[in-house]
């Protein structure tokens, strides 16, 4: 027959295991988002584009096959975002493996400063692993003053390895799509400004 002390020990142990289990679940919840983002960045899953260095761009240029592909530029804003956002060009035909520079413009249509963060992807999804950005306005948050309009560059290339991927064969056009959202912290917040967003 269990004594009161034994029952108390068992109850304490059970409570400790329950607490540790809850803490582990909470930790996994916080880790899930960055781990998912890392998975998407490495694999291109969901049309997530890649980040590349100048050296990687140089290597891609050496391996360029001279083939071309069409790029379509898409721009969107979230419902609560008082900006006008659009690409400077709707489409362009580029050589696979060579650097290309494209521009988007954004204008703050409100009477207060607004900080925005851009999310992005490409379609078809299987091309995400081959669409590389060297520089992009989407790597950091953007703050626009009332009525301010800016021109924002994207320096990118399409990896020639796309030509060897059976799943990407037959793709004639890649759509690069951005959506601007209001950043969590806005100018004038009590927390004091914005924190750069490293992008997906």
N, C-alpha and C positions, 0 to 999 in steps of 0.2 A: 504494500500500500504506500502510495507516494506521500511524502511529508510535505508540509507547507513550503519548506525551504526548497525542496526539489521542484515543486510546481512553479515557484517563483523563478528559479533558475531557467526552467523550460520556457516560461513566458518571456523572460528577458531575452533568451536566445532567439525565440521566434520573432520578437519585436525587432531585434538587431538585424536578422536576416531580411525582414520585410523592409526595414529602412535602407539597407544596402541594395536590395533589389530595386527600390524606388529611385535611389540615387543613380544606380547604373542606367535605368531607363531614361532618366532625365539627361544624363550625360550623352547617351546615344542619340537622344532627340536633338541636342545642340550640335552634335558631330555630324548628323545626317546631312544637313544642308551643305557644309563645306566639302564633305566627302562626295556628295552627289555632284557638286560643281566641279570638283577635281576629276571625277569619272567622265563627266560630259566634255571637259576640256581636253582630256587625253584621247577620248574615243571619237569625239565629234557627235556623240549621241544627241538626238533631238535638234540637230542642226546647229550645235554649238561650234562657233568658229575657234580657230587656234591663234595663239600669240607667237610671233616669230621674231628672231633677231635679224640684224642686218646681215650677219654671216650666213644665216640660214637662207635669207633671200638671195644672197650671192650664189650659194650652192644651187638653189632652184633655177636661177638664171642660166647657170652653166648647163643644166640638164634640160633646158627648155627644148621642146620638140618642134616649135614653130607652128603648132596647131592653135586655133583660136576658140574662144568660148564667149558667149554673151553674158553680161552681168546686168541685172535689173535692180534698181535702187528703190527701196520702199521706205516711207517715213510715216510714223503715227504718233499721236499723243494720247495719254490717258485722259479720261473724261474730266478730271478735275485740274488738268494742266492747261493754264491759259497762254499757251504758246502756239505760234505758227511754225511748223517744222516741215521742211521739204528737201528733196535732193536737188542739187544744181543740174544734174543730168538724170534722165529717166533710164536710159540704157547706154551701155558702151560695149564694144567688142574688143577683147583684150587677147594678147598672146599668153598662153599658159606658161607659167614659170617666170614671167617678167613682172617687175614692180609696176603698179598702177596707182595713180593718185586720183581720188574722187572727193567731191565736196558736198556737204549738206549745209543748209542755212536754218537758223532758228531765230525767232523774234519773240520777245516777251510782250504780249498784248495787254498785260495788266498794269496797274499803277503802283505796284510794289515790287521789290526785288524778289525773284524766284530762283531757287536752285533746283536743277533737274538732274536726274540720273537716267542713262539710256540702257535699256536691255536690248539684246540683239540675237539674231539667229539667221541661218540661211536655209533656203529650200531649193531643191529637194534635200531632205535631212542627211542622206548619205554623202553629200558633198561637204558637210561641215568639217570633216577630218582633213580636208585639203584646202580649205579657205583660210589663209593666214593673214593676220593683221600685224604690221610692224609698228604703226602708230595709229591711234584712233582717239577721237574725242570721247568715245565711250569708256575709255580707261579711267577717266576722272569725272567727277561731278562738274556741272557747268552752272555758273551763276550769272543771270542776266538782269540788268537794271531795267526799270520801267521803260518800255519802248525800244530797248536796245536790240539790235540785230547783229548776229555774228555769223561768220563763214567758218565751217569746221571741216578739217581734212580727215581723210582715211587713206592711209598708205597700206596697200595690200598686194598679195599675189596668190595665184592658184597653183598649188603644188603639182608638178608634172606626174607625180605618182597616181594622180586621179585617172590617168590614161590606162593604168594597169589594173584598175579595180573593175571587176565584172559588174558590180552593183551600180557603178556610176557610168557605165558605157551607155551611150545614147542620150546622155544629158547634154542639151544644147544651150541651156540657160540656167544660171544660178541667180536666185533672188536674195539680195542682202537687205534684211529688214531691221529697222530700229523702232523702238517705242520709248518716248520720253515720259518719265513719271516724276512727280514731285518727290524730292529727297525728303527723308524723315526729318532732318534738321534744316530749318530755313533761316535766312538772314534775319537777325533781330530776335531769334529764340533766346530764351534765358540761358540755354546751354552754351551759347556763344559761337555761332557760326557753323560751318560745314566741315565734314570730314571727307577726304577724297575717297572715292569708291574705286576699288581696283578692277571692277568689271567681273563677268562670269568666267 
